[in-house]
Amino acid sequence: MAVGKVTFTKKEREKLAEVLCLLNWISVVTGATLFGLGLFLKVEIQKWQEVMSDQSVLYVPHMLIATGLAACCINFLGGKICLDCADTNKFLRWKLVMMPYVICTFFFTSCVLAGALMCYSIRSQLEESLFLGLRSAMRYYKDTDTPGRCYLKRTLDLLQIQFQCCGNTGYRDWFQVQWISNRYLDMTSSTVVDRLRSNVEGKYLMDGVPFSCCSTFSPRPCIQQQVSNSSAHFNYDQQSQQLNLWRRGCRQVLLDHYTGIMQSIGLTVLLIWLFELLVLTGVRYLQTAMENVLRLGDPDSESDGWILENSLAETARSNFNIIKNLGKCYQADDDPNINIPTTAAEQEVPSQQVQIPVSS
């Protein structure tokens, strides 16, 4: 039994073809929208790619870009096909193309859905990438004279100022790394030497943060050195000075920033997928209805259209049998002795005796 069977008159088929033609042209615009969203997401990720441990998250914008380009091409062709399908005679030139077109549209629609799901499932991967990338960037913050790392100080300072954050998970992360280069340490000072010797790895660690961690909302000059020592500053209480430094870590801030973008893009892509699914369903109905008209031989007669000619289980079983039979045919064709007669067959051929008449 056919799935989603609908009977169409000639006028309904023509109307369906016209509507699908219009929807396909709209789908070209939605494809361009997918392409634009992919480019926007790629640019946003590349803005702060220096604080990410890897670039594997770029597969999401690349997926959207490729899907958008495919949508423009497939739906541009689909608009022309659906326009010609309003006429039975014109449909004949597209008859062999319709099924491959429907299959390509199905896979493209599946890719749109996959792109929408990727936007919602990438959060954990992005969080790990930001955590490892920020930790590595903070470690090399001081290496302003090292090729390949000299830009990290500027990147981190801009990040902390723009997003009003400090450190990886918080401002105390700066206490665990040496963020001042040895070039700017007074090695003749006993305090500096003692601090270096007190660390197992020989690092100059202190309870201080870079200037970019200072909050612009602080009513007093920023305290960025000896942050945890309340007695080192006049009228300073570390617990009550919430406005002195940015309290949120940059990992969480960036994660929230990208999550908001991903969710907005994911919702848009999901709506586009629903629209493309509607177009795919309509094209399938038009294809099957027009093929049935050709079988009936009367262009003015009613014809049935459907999504699947048989039930889902029967369709799956039929496709499985086709694949299995193809495998058997392939094995048979590979047999090197398939056209060589056997010895037993030769022995079964009866011999004919020729009798020569004897004249007397």
Secondary structure, DSSP 8 states (H G I E B T S, - for coil): --BT-EEE-HHHHHHHHHHHHHHHHHHHHHHHHHHHHHHHHHHHHHHTGGGSS-SGGGHHHHHHHHHHHHHHHHHHHHHHHHHHTTSHHHHHHHHHHHHHHHHHHHHHHHHHHHHHHHHHH-HHHHHHHHHHHHHHHHHTTT-TTSTTTTTHHHHHHHHHHHTT--SSSSGGGGGGS--S-GGGS-TT-HHHHHHHHHSTT-----S---GGGB-TT-SS----SSTT-GGGSTT--TTT-TTSB--S-HHHHHHHHHHHHHHHHHHHHHHHHHHHHHHHHHHHHHHHHHHHHHHHT-TTS-EEE-SBSS-HHHHHHHHHHHHHHHHHHHHHHT-TTTTS--HHHHHTS-----------
